[in-house]
Amino acid sequence: MILTTVLILLALIHLYWIFGEVGLDQALPSNEKGERILNPSKFMTLVVAFILFGFAWVSYRLDIDSHASWIDTIGWVLALLFFLRAIGDFNMVGIFKKIKQTEFAKYDSLIYIPLCFMISLGFVLKLMV
């Protein structure tokens, strides 16, 4: 249930960002000059929030179901997805990022990478039980 709760909280943060911008500088990748690389629209932020709610639903189903094969498959895909996010694109996000001095990069190293590894591990542990 912890993984489900974390995913719901992440979705709620994205819903907050539809109405406010506090924390966006730390959450969106930027170049060396501090200029945002991503500037998602409110609609895309809403889409991400609903996708995260969907991920939370998959996590919840893994807690309560006898592991239907299609839910297990989605769980493995999500574990891989969050693992790959933690590894990164070898440029601006993830362990092997080249741009390391921006505010986003600092938060990525301190919060987002470990969080993605933990979410990935959470899905793997649910699938192994």
Helices and strands as residue ranges (DSSP letters): H 2-19, H 24-27, H 42-64, H 69-87, H 103-107, I 108-112, H 113-128
